[in-house]
Amino acid sequence: MIFPEVKIFVNEPFVDERGELYTVFNKQDFDFDLDFNHDKVSTSKKNVLRGLHGDTKSWKLITCLKGEIYLVIVDYRKESKNYLKWDSIKLSSSNKISILVPPMFANGHLVLSEYAVFFYKWSYTGLYPDVNDQFSINWKDTRVKIDWPIDYPILSDRDKNSKFIDE
């Protein structure tokens, strides 16, 4: 990951004949002073692209519980030397990677498997940063130039109509 502010965690499973057990978050093992106060789950089918969205105050701990996703993160901090740079990582139920995304970074994901379950823990102060408090970046913005592994994803109206950064 090119952004030092974004942290990657590999969750080690306990495996036996019954299946697997692993911990996504345990406060005593977590080196960040964050108060996670909201969990969300998104389920999607293959070729669904959700995002790119972010806000000014929330941290998100993202994990793919089922299937595989292509997660993209964009630095949206105008004062940063990495402004509008992006990086990607595959998250899956097989690799059990979690990623911590700080405020002012947009994230979006494309489902690579037939079906995926995207889980994220949110930490923020005050009220939940709902759609009206978020920023969006168009998935094919010409300034960001993300190399998505698909040309025609399935998009929500919000994501189809997200503005380009120059607009």
HUZIHU-V523279 format. One record per helix or strand of 3 or more residues. SS is the DSSP state (alpha for helix, beta for strand). FROM is the first residue (numbers start at 1). TO is the last residue. If there is no record, write none. Layout:
ss=(SS	SS)
from=(FROM	FROM)
to=(TO	TO)
This chain:
ss=(beta	beta	beta	alpha	beta	beta	beta	beta	beta	beta	beta	beta	alpha	alpha)
from=(7	14	19	27	36	48	59	68	86	97	105	115	131	157)
to=(10	16	21	29	45	54	66	75	92	101	111	123	133	160)
